[in-house]
Amino acid sequence: MTKEKRFQLRQSSILLLTAVIWGLAFVAQSVGMDYIGPYTLIAIRFLLGAVTLLPLVLWQNRTIRPDADSIRRTADNRLMGGATLIRGGIWCGLALGAASTLQQLGIAQTTVGKAGFLTALYIVIVPVYAFFLGRKTKPFLWLCVAVAFAGIYYLSMPAGKFTLSRGDALCLACAFVFGVQIMLVDHYANLVDGVRLAVLQFLTASATGFVLMLLFEHPEPGAIRQAAGALLYLGVMSSGAAYTLQIVGQRGLNPTIASLIMSLESAISLIAGFFILHQTLTMRELFGCALMGAAIVIAQLI
């Protein structure tokens, strides 16, 4: 095996691990709500995610040695860069908090497998958003959109009816909001440091969760302790560790291949829901999953 092949295999393995962590996170989200409400879970989860990434920020400060020109540019743009980072962190965090809230409320009323596939629809939605923002989009994408929505019909709607359950509708709405969040991250990540942006994003999402928690929930300390395992997994693994693995794994790997590997989180959520939570889908629902999976794969290949 050549050095290049070994490198690609290593990077792909890192992203596969990322997809596994994210897929299992749907189970942790479901289990966590056995003890605490969705807003409490979001607040603590993203606070832990921000804390987990702080050592990476400190490591960057110690290891990166900018040259004289970089130092001068940093000094010249310090105020603008700081303002852009804060603005980006707030906007991305608000979108992340809204999407996560919709997803958390949806998971409470549907299976984790359905939630995983409906959430993964953002992979098709993001190019559609890009089209309406004036970016070039291949016509074949609209076929993917049609196939994806056919998948939603079989996955989430009873035969002969066009009604979504509340849980499925919330997860579908979550996919649209996650699309907005991804577009915001895509914009600001080109202007500021990605890890610092993630920390501020997590802190903002956590703050929105704490506000909603104080307004609508009154968690008991004992309940939070019972949910500690799920919270630690979501905060440390799904938010902090998986984000870091994504940064490392995507480096030097074809973006299409990277997206395809990470989209496996939807299939992993289905498998995890079956083996861990004993949740099953009908043949009709599995056919819907297959259609949505095909749309997701094709959208990345075109």
C-alpha positions in Angstrom: 0.0 0.0 0.0 1.4 3.4 -1.0 1.9 6.2 1.5 -0.9 8.2 -0.1 -3.3 5.2 0.2 -2.3 4.8 3.9 -3.0 8.5 4.5 -6.4 8.3 2.9 -7.3 5.2 4.8 -6.3 6.8 8.1 -8.2 10.0 7.4 -11.3 8.0 6.3 -11.1 5.9 9.5 -11.0 9.1 11.6 -14.1 10.4 9.9 -15.8 7.0 10.2 -15.2 7.2 13.9 -16.7 10.7 13.9 -19.8 9.3 12.2 -20.1 6.5 14.8 -19.9 9.1 17.6 -22.5 11.3 16.1 -24.8 8.3 15.3 -24.6 7.1 18.9 -25.4 10.6 20.1 -29.0 10.2 19.0 -29.3 7.4 21.6 -27.6 9.5 24.3 -30.1 12.3 23.5 -33.0 10.0 23.9 -31.7 8.4 27.1 -30.8 11.8 28.6 -34.4 12.9 28.4 -35.5 10.0 30.6 -34.2 12.2 33.4 -34.1 15.8 32.4 -35.8 18.1 29.9 -34.6 19.0 26.5 -33.5 22.6 27.4 -31.5 21.4 30.4 -29.8 18.8 28.2 -28.9 21.4 25.5 -27.6 23.8 28.1 -25.2 21.4 29.8 -24.3 19.5 26.6 -22.9 22.5 24.8 -21.3 24.0 27.9 -19.3 20.8 28.2 -18.5 20.9 24.5 -17.1 24.4 24.8 -15.0 23.4 27.9 -13.7 20.3 26.0 -12.4 22.5 23.1 -10.7 25.0 25.3 -7.5 22.9 25.7 -7.3 22.8 21.9 -7.5 26.6 21.7 -4.7 26.8 24.3 -2.6 24.3 22.4 -3.0 26.4 19.2 -1.8 29.5 21.1 1.3 27.6 22.2 2.2 25.8 19.0 1.4 28.3 16.3 4.3 30.7 15.7 3.1 33.4 13.2 5.7 35.2 11.1 6.2 39.0 11.2 3.7 39.7 8.4 1.0 37.6 10.2 1.7 39.4 13.5 1.3 42.8 11.7 -1.9 41.7 9.9 -3.3 40.4 13.2 -2.5 43.7 14.9 -4.0 45.8 12.1 -7.2 43.7 12.1 -7.5 42.9 15.8 -10.7 44.8 16.4 -12.3 43.7 13.1 -11.3 40.1 13.6 -12.5 40.1 17.2 -15.9 41.6 16.2 -16.3 39.1 13.4 -15.5 36.2 15.6 -18.0 37.3 18.2 -20.7 38.0 15.7 -20.1 34.7 13.9 -20.1 32.8 17.2 -23.4 34.4 18.2 -25.2 33.8 14.9 -23.8 30.3 14.5 -24.7 29.5 18.1 -28.2 30.8 17.9 -28.8 28.6 14.8 -27.2 25.6 16.5 -29.3 26.2 19.6 -32.5 26.4 17.5 -31.7 23.3 15.4 -30.7 21.3 18.5 -33.8 22.3 20.4 -36.0 21.2 17.5 -34.1 17.9 17.2 -34.2 17.3 20.9 -38.0 17.9 21.0 -38.4 15.7 18.0 -36.4 12.8 19.4 -38.7 12.7 22.4 -41.6 11.9 20.0 -40.1 9.6 17.4 -37.4 6.9 17.0 -33.7 7.8 16.9 -33.4 6.1 13.5 -36.0 8.3 12.0 -34.5 11.4 13.7 -31.1 10.5 12.3 -32.3 10.2 8.7 -34.5 13.3 8.8 -31.7 15.3 10.3 -29.3 14.1 7.7 -31.5 15.8 5.0 -29.5 18.9 5.6 -26.9 17.4 3.2 -29.5 17.9 0.4 -30.9 21.2 1.8 -27.6 23.1 2.0 -26.9 23.0 -1.8 -30.5 24.2 -2.3 -29.8 27.2 0.0 -26.6 27.8 -1.9 -28.7 27.9 -5.2 -31.0 30.6 -3.8 -28.0 32.6 -2.7 -26.8 32.7 -6.2 -24.2 29.9 -6.2 -23.9 27.5 -9.1 -25.9 24.3 -8.6 -26.1 21.3 -10.9 -29.6 20.6 -12.2 -29.3 17.0 -11.1 -29.6 18.2 -7.5 -33.3 18.7 -7.9 -33.7 15.0 -8.6 -32.0 14.4 -5.2 -34.4 16.8 -3.6 -37.4 14.9 -5.1 -36.0 11.5 -4.1 -35.3 12.8 -0.5 -38.9 14.0 -0.1 -40.2 10.7 -1.5 -38.1 9.1 1.2 -39.7 11.4 3.8 -43.1 10.3 2.6 -42.4 6.6 3.1 -40.4 7.1 6.3 -42.8 9.5 8.1 -46.2 9.5 6.6 -48.9 6.8 6.7 -49.9 5.2 3.4 -52.3 7.4 1.4 -51.9 10.4 3.8 -49.8 13.5 3.8 -49.5 14.2 7.5 -46.3 14.2 9.5 -46.2 13.2 13.2 -45.2 16.0 15.5 -41.8 14.3 16.3 -41.0 13.8 12.6 -42.1 17.3 11.7 -39.8 18.7 14.4 -36.8 16.7 13.1 -37.5 17.8 9.6 -37.6 21.4 10.7 -34.4 20.8 12.5 -32.7 19.7 9.2 -33.7 23.0 7.6 -32.3 25.0 10.5 -29.1 22.9 10.6 -28.8 23.9 6.9 -28.8 27.6 7.9 -26.3 26.9 10.7 -24.0 25.1 8.2 -24.2 28.1 5.8 -23.3 30.4 8.6 -20.4 28.3 9.7 -19.2 28.1 6.0 -19.3 31.9 5.8 -17.5 32.7 9.1 -15.0 29.8 9.1 -13.3 31.5 6.1 -12.9 34.7 8.2 -11.9 33.5 11.7 -10.3 30.5 13.4 -12.6 27.5 13.3 -11.9 26.2 16.8 -12.5 29.5 18.4 -15.7 29.9 16.4 -16.8 26.5 17.6 -16.2 27.4 21.3 -18.2 30.7 21.0 -20.9 28.8 19.0 -21.2 26.2 21.8 -21.3 28.8 24.5 -24.1 30.7 22.7 -26.1 27.6 22.2 -25.6 26.7 25.8 -26.8 30.1 26.9 -30.0 29.8 24.9 -30.5 26.4 26.6 -30.0 27.9 30.0 -32.5 30.7 29.3 -35.2 28.2 28.2 -34.3 25.9 31.1 -34.9 28.7 33.6 -38.2 29.7 31.9 -39.7 26.3 31.4 -37.8 23.6 33.4 -36.7 23.2 37.0 -34.3 20.3 36.9 -33.4 18.6 40.2 -29.7 18.0 40.9 -30.4 14.3 41.3 -32.0 14.1 37.9 -28.9 15.8 36.3 -26.6 13.3 38.1 -28.7 10.4 36.6 -28.3 11.9 33.2 -24.6 12.5 33.7 -23.5 9.6 31.4 -25.6 10.9 28.5 -24.5 14.5 29.1 -20.8 13.6 29.2 -21.1 11.6 26.0 -22.9 14.5 24.2 -20.7 17.2 25.5 -17.3 15.6 25.5 -17.6 13.0 22.7 -20.3 14.3 20.3 -19.5 18.0 20.6 -15.8 18.4 21.6 -14.0 15.2 20.5 -16.0 14.6 17.3 -15.6 18.2 16.2 -11.8 17.9 16.7 -11.8 14.5 14.8 -13.7 16.1 12.0 -11.1 18.9 11.6 -8.3 16.3 11.6 -10.0 13.8 9.4 -11.1 16.2 6.7 -7.6 17.6 6.3 -6.2 16.5 2.9 -9.2 14.3 2.1 -11.6 14.8 -0.8 -14.5 16.9 0.5 -17.1 14.7 -1.2 -15.6 11.5 0.3 -15.5 13.2 3.7 -19.2 14.2 3.5 -20.2 10.7 2.4 -18.4 9.1 5.3 -19.8 11.5 7.9 -23.4 11.1 6.5 -23.2 7.5 7.7 -24.3 8.9 11.1 -27.9 8.5 9.9 -27.4 4.7 9.3 -25.5 4.3 12.5 -28.4 6.0 14.5 -30.8 3.5 13.0 -28.6 0.6 13.9 -28.0 2.0 17.4 -31.7 2.6 18.0 -32.4 -1.0 17.1 -29.7 -2.7 19.2 -29.6 -0.4 22.2 -33.1 1.0 22.5 -34.9 -1.9 20.7 -36.6 0.5 18.3 -37.7 -1.0 15.0 -39.0 0.4 11.7 -41.5 -1.1 9.3 -40.6 -2.2 5.8 -42.2 1.0 4.5 -40.1 3.1 6.8 -37.0 1.3 5.9 -37.7 1.9 2.2 -38.0 5.6 3.1 -34.6 5.4 4.8 -33.1 3.8 1.7 -34.5 6.6 -0.6 -33.2 9.3 1.7 -29.8 7.5 1.9 -29.6 7.4 -1.9 -30.5 11.1 -2.2 -27.8 12.0 0.4 -25.1 9.9 -1.5 -26.0 11.2 -4.9 -26.1 14.8 -3.7 -22.5 14.4 -2.6 -21.4 12.7 -5.8 -22.8 15.2 -8.4 
